[in-house]
Amino acid sequence: MSHHTASLSIGVMAPGMVSPPPSGVAGQWQIETSTDGVDARFVGHDGTLLGFALAGQATTNKTTLQKSLPALLA
């Protein structure tokens, strides 16, 4: 089993929210940026949301994403 780690740097001066994935978990960051925010989601190889980082307008997604996290991570 291969484990990948990722470093995420958000260079947006805006309110933010981070729910990091568990240390050592395999997956990848899926990042969407716009002029008013960043929506970055760490997704496991099976498609499960394992963490996220939001900035700017994307912070409006916080509650929805928190509900999508596995019970141990929420």
N, C-alpha and C positions, 0 to 999 in steps of 0.2 A: 504494500500500500504506500503510495507516495503522498507526502504532505507538502503543501505549498504554503508559504507565508506571504503576506502582502503588506506593504506599507502604504498608508493613505495619507496624503497631505492635502488639506483643504485650504487654499489660499483666498478665501472669501472673508471679508470683514463684515460679518453679519451674525445674528443670533444662530446658535447651532445646538445640535443634540446628537450624542453618540451613544450607541449601544453596541459595544465591540463584540466580535465573535469570540467564542472560547479559545483559549490558547491551544495551538497545535491542531486545530480542526482543519480538514481539507476543504477547499472551495475556492471561489474567486470573487473579486469585487466587480460589480456591474455599476458603472458610474454614468449618470446623466447630469449634464451641466446646462445652465441657462444664464441669461444676464442677471437673473434675480435669485439664483440659488444653486445648490448642489444636492443631488439625491444619489447616495452611494449605498449599495446593498451588497452584503457578503452572502453568497448563496452556496450551499453545499452541492456536491456533485449530483445529488439526487433531486436538486431543485428546491430544497428547504431553505427558507430564509434563516440565517444564523446570526446576523448582526447588521447594523446600518449606521450611517453617519449622514446627518442632514444639516443644511445651512440655508439661511435666507428663507424664501417662500416655501421651500421644500419641507420646512419644519411643520407645516400644516398636516403632513402625512404621518407624524409621530404616533398618534393613537392607533391608527390603522396598522402600521408596521409592528408596533408592540404587541397587538393582538395576534399577529401572524407568527411571532416567534414561538418556538417550542416552549412548553410550560417551564422547563428548567431555566430558560434564559429570560423569560418575561419579567 
